[in-house]
Amino acid sequence: MKTSGNTILISGGTAGIGLEMAKLLSKDNKVIITGRDESRLRKALAILPGVTGIQSDISDNNQADELAERLKSEFPKLNIVINNAGLAFLHDLSVPGTAYQFAKDIMVTNYLSIVRFNDLLLPLLTKQHEAAIVNVSSIVAFAGSTNLSTYSASKAALHSYTQLLRLSLKDTSVKVFELMPPLVNTEFSKEIGGERGIAPETVAGHLLEAFASDTYEIRSGDTEHVYRLYLSSPDKALELMNQPQEQAQA
């Protein structure tokens, strides 16, 4: 995949990994970012010269439709879509009466809306000489965390979908990548100990390297270790991901 001269959309590009990807990729590409919050979008654009910002939430079908039409009209050369926006809640499945609503909200944002948005943009992407879809999943796609149960389930679903989308599009110009970060030091992960995570700019760098080498599953940092453990023993991978923090740090 070429790393320059692209037109790239990054959803959730106002903070964290998305912001760092926008900083890195905008050096040699045309970049468009989206964000749900107007003030955060303005702050991001202030440090991203040349980047276009659009306030949008693709988990809302009407907004997703409007965004897709605008992209087709204003950015007909769009050839890379990075689905980075996500939602997470700390949630314990043993607490009765709350699991469904958590699952519904998270599955819509982290999985169903991405499936729908990719579907809207595929006609445009398949017209390009070279194109890519990047779905940002997580280390928990392989082994979930009880603290993030519905988030883990949504990322496992996204991982499976991404693999099948890649196979389905193998005879087209669209390459399908999956970025699978471990814990990352961002505001998004603050309440789950994000300060222990890797830097978001490191994850962004891994994506750029993967483009250059056509590495379709990008297992950043500890994700590679958990993946290897999962292959040999799914039970041990699950146990590792659910250790108390003090044990996991040992």
C-alpha positions in Angstrom: 0.0 0.0 0.0 1.4 3.4 -0.9 2.1 5.7 2.1 1.8 9.0 0.3 -0.5 10.7 -2.1 -3.6 9.2 -0.5 -6.9 10.8 0.5 -7.6 9.4 4.0 -10.6 9.6 6.3 -10.0 9.0 10.0 -13.1 8.7 12.2 -12.5 9.6 15.8 -9.5 11.7 14.7 -9.7 14.3 17.4 -7.8 12.6 20.2 -5.7 9.6 21.1 -4.7 7.2 18.4 -6.8 8.9 15.8 -5.2 12.3 16.4 -1.7 10.7 16.2 -2.6 9.0 13.0 -3.8 12.3 11.6 -0.5 14.0 12.6 1.6 11.3 11.0 -0.4 10.7 7.8 -1.1 14.3 7.0 2.6 14.9 6.3 2.3 13.2 2.9 -1.5 12.7 2.4 -4.7 14.5 2.3 -6.5 13.8 5.6 -10.0 14.3 6.8 -10.9 13.7 10.4 -14.3 13.3 12.0 -15.4 13.8 15.6 -18.6 13.9 17.5 -17.7 16.9 19.7 -17.4 20.2 17.9 -15.0 21.8 20.5 -12.7 18.9 20.5 -12.7 18.9 16.7 -11.8 22.6 16.6 -8.9 22.0 19.1 -7.6 19.1 17.0 -7.7 21.1 13.7 -5.8 23.9 15.4 -2.8 21.6 15.6 -3.4 19.8 12.3 -2.6 22.3 9.5 -4.1 21.3 6.2 -6.4 18.7 7.7 -10.1 18.9 7.0 -12.5 18.3 9.9 -16.1 17.2 9.8 -18.4 16.9 12.8 -20.1 13.6 12.5 -21.1 10.5 14.4 -21.4 7.4 12.2 -23.2 5.5 14.8 -26.2 7.7 13.8 -27.5 6.4 10.5 -28.6 9.8 9.2 -25.2 11.4 10.0 -23.4 8.4 8.4 -25.5 8.8 5.2 -24.8 12.5 5.1 -21.1 12.0 5.7 -20.8 9.3 3.0 -22.6 11.6 0.4 -20.3 14.5 1.3 -17.2 12.4 0.9 -18.3 11.2 -2.5 -19.0 14.7 -3.6 -16.1 16.6 -2.1 -13.4 14.0 -2.0 -13.9 11.7 -5.0 -10.3 10.4 -4.7 -10.9 9.1 -1.1 -9.0 5.8 -1.0 -8.4 5.0 2.6 -11.0 4.8 5.4 -9.7 4.3 9.0 -12.5 3.3 11.3 -11.1 4.4 14.6 -14.0 5.9 16.5 -15.1 3.7 19.4 -16.9 3.5 22.7 -16.0 1.7 26.0 -17.6 1.3 29.4 -16.3 -0.4 32.5 -19.0 -3.0 33.2 -19.4 -6.1 35.3 -21.6 -8.8 33.8 -22.4 -10.0 37.3 -24.4 -6.9 38.0 -28.0 -7.7 36.9 -30.2 -5.5 34.8 -27.5 -3.5 32.9 -25.8 -5.9 30.5 -28.2 -5.4 27.5 -28.0 -1.6 27.3 -24.2 -1.6 27.6 -24.0 -4.3 24.9 -26.5 -2.5 22.6 -24.7 0.9 22.7 -21.2 -0.5 22.3 -22.1 -3.0 19.6 -23.8 -0.3 17.5 -20.8 2.1 17.8 -17.9 -0.4 17.7 -19.3 -2.9 15.2 -22.6 -2.4 13.4 -22.0 1.2 12.5 -18.6 0.3 11.0 -20.1 -2.5 8.9 -22.8 -0.1 7.6 -20.3 2.8 6.9 -17.9 0.5 5.0 -20.9 -0.7 3.0 -21.8 2.9 2.1 -18.2 3.7 0.9 -17.3 0.6 -0.9 -18.7 1.8 -4.2 -16.3 4.8 -4.1 -13.3 2.8 -2.8 -13.6 0.1 -5.4 -13.3 2.7 -8.1 -9.8 3.7 -6.9 -6.6 2.2 -8.3 -5.5 1.3 -4.8 -7.6 1.6 -1.7 -7.8 0.4 1.9 -10.1 0.0 4.9 -8.5 0.0 8.3 -10.6 -1.3 11.2 -9.2 -0.5 14.6 -10.0 -3.4 17.0 -8.0 -4.3 20.1 -6.0 -6.8 22.0 -9.2 -8.0 23.6 -10.4 -9.4 20.3 -8.3 -12.5 21.2 -8.9 -12.6 24.9 -11.5 -10.5 26.6 -11.5 -8.6 29.9 -14.3 -9.0 32.4 -13.9 -5.3 33.2 -14.7 -4.5 29.5 -16.9 -7.4 28.7 -19.2 -5.9 26.0 -16.3 -3.9 24.6 -14.3 -7.1 24.2 -17.2 -8.8 22.5 -17.6 -5.9 20.1 -13.9 -6.0 19.1 -14.1 -9.8 18.7 -17.0 -9.3 16.3 -15.0 -6.6 14.5 -12.0 -8.9 14.2 -14.1 -11.7 12.6 -15.8 -9.3 10.3 -12.5 -7.8 9.2 -11.0 -11.2 8.3 -14.1 -12.0 6.2 -14.2 -8.6 4.5 -10.6 -9.1 3.5 -11.4 -12.4 1.9 -14.5 -11.0 0.2 -12.5 -8.1 -1.3 -9.4 -10.1 -2.3 -10.2 -9.6 -6.0 -10.7 -5.9 -5.8 -8.4 -2.9 -5.3 -9.4 -2.6 -1.7 -7.0 -3.9 0.9 -8.3 -4.6 4.4 -6.1 -3.9 7.5 -6.8 -4.4 11.2 -5.0 -2.4 13.8 -5.0 -4.2 17.1 -3.6 -2.0 19.9 -2.9 -3.2 23.5 -3.6 -0.7 26.3 -2.7 2.7 25.0 -2.0 5.8 27.1 -4.9 8.0 26.0 -7.8 9.9 27.7 -10.1 7.1 26.3 -8.3 4.5 28.4 -7.7 6.6 31.5 -10.2 4.9 33.8 -8.7 1.4 33.0 -5.1 2.4 33.8 -4.2 3.9 30.5 -1.1 5.5 31.9 0.5 2.0 31.9 -0.1 1.7 28.1 2.1 2.4 25.1 2.1 5.8 23.5 -0.5 6.5 20.8 2.1 7.8 18.4 3.8 4.4 18.6 0.6 2.7 17.4 0.2 5.2 14.6 3.7 4.4 13.5 2.9 0.7 13.4 0.1 1.5 11.0 2.3 3.4 8.6 4.8 0.6 8.7 2.1 -1.9 7.9 0.9 0.1 4.9 4.4 0.0 3.5 4.8 -3.8 4.0 1.1 -4.8 3.4 0.9 -6.4 6.8 -2.8 -6.8 7.2 -3.0 -7.7 10.9 -1.1 -5.1 13.0 -0.6 -6.5 16.4 1.0 -3.6 18.3 3.0 -4.1 21.5 1.7 -6.7 23.9 -1.0 -7.7 21.4 1.5 -9.9 19.6 2.4 -11.7 22.9 -1.3 -12.3 23.8 -2.0 -13.5 20.2 0.8 -16.0 20.4 -0.3 -17.2 23.8 -3.9 -17.4 22.5 -2.8 -19.7 19.6 -1.1 -22.1 22.1 -3.6 -21.8 24.9 -6.8 -19.7 24.7 -7.4 -20.4 28.5 -4.0 -19.0 29.4 -4.5 -15.9 27.3 -7.8 -15.3 29.0 -6.2 -15.8 32.4 -3.5 -13.3 31.6 -5.9 -10.7 30.4 -7.9 -10.9 33.6 -5.1 -10.8 36.1 -5.2 -8.1 38.8 -3.3 -5.0 37.7 -0.5 -5.6 40.3 0.1 -9.1 39.0 0.0 -8.1 35.4 2.7 -5.5 36.1 4.9 -8.0 37.8 
